[in-house]
């Protein structure tokens, strides 16, 4: 996804989400609105006129139906107007290859996939790229809302928020459900971060937000646990910046830490509400750390897991030397007073918010049958 053109927005839709961040450049806005989706049916065989791409599109549709059958409205709507165009390599592509060794082989902008014809020699890779673009198609409401991205108009022109998370989650879904080709180089950092956020939100709900093009509700969800909207804005914008020249590995470390902190707040709150006990808390935390290790990165700068024959040892700056064996906690040597103190620091209001959330999840469940 690169550029979107056209589409007017009404500036009164915008709400300032965060004003006084530590750095002035981070002042920004999101649209405080969730897109309204209508139920859309489609008999896909009526719209398959793509010759060599028909089989990929059919395969995509089958997998979408199998894994996300309640999230097909935008696919059903957009496939009816999809265009797939070849284009020739141009000067900018050659420049990109010369500079970075690679080139964006396909892009999706509203209802149109454009790909570079002369590069389609590796069929399997191209199939994977097409699946990625079809995921963009399946999560695009209009020019304003797509995936976790919002396009906003400012006095300085249009801006995008959430594009990094959109790319990371799109490629995560692609690798997990659709093309099943591990592409370690494609948005790897964004995938790691999107996976961390997905664990906080839960797979089903994260997919609902994505296919509903609903960044606002994703932010609201994170806001249950992270009360400081500046932090959430920092996080979303930080992921956007990963794929730019501003990228540094220190920023990447910081983003992983931010996500892990929100997850820890969630777990601590669940523990405080007796939804999980100490063992479950440690187990979840362990699995969360292990997830980062499995994705090929450290959980945070100061944490690592050492795998022994019979157990894992987590070395953490705060909770030193946690020993963990499969599903059973063998030994927990953390300073328990410190843990207790952390739990007491959670404000009572968070507890009531979670209750509200559990309640509203129930009603959401009923409403999403659209
Ligand atoms: Zn993309």
Boltz pocket constraint, residues with backbone or C-beta under 6 A from the ligand:
constraints:
  - pocket:
      binder: B
      contacts: [[A, 1], [A, 132], [A, 136], [A, 167], [A, 170]]
      max_distance: 6.0
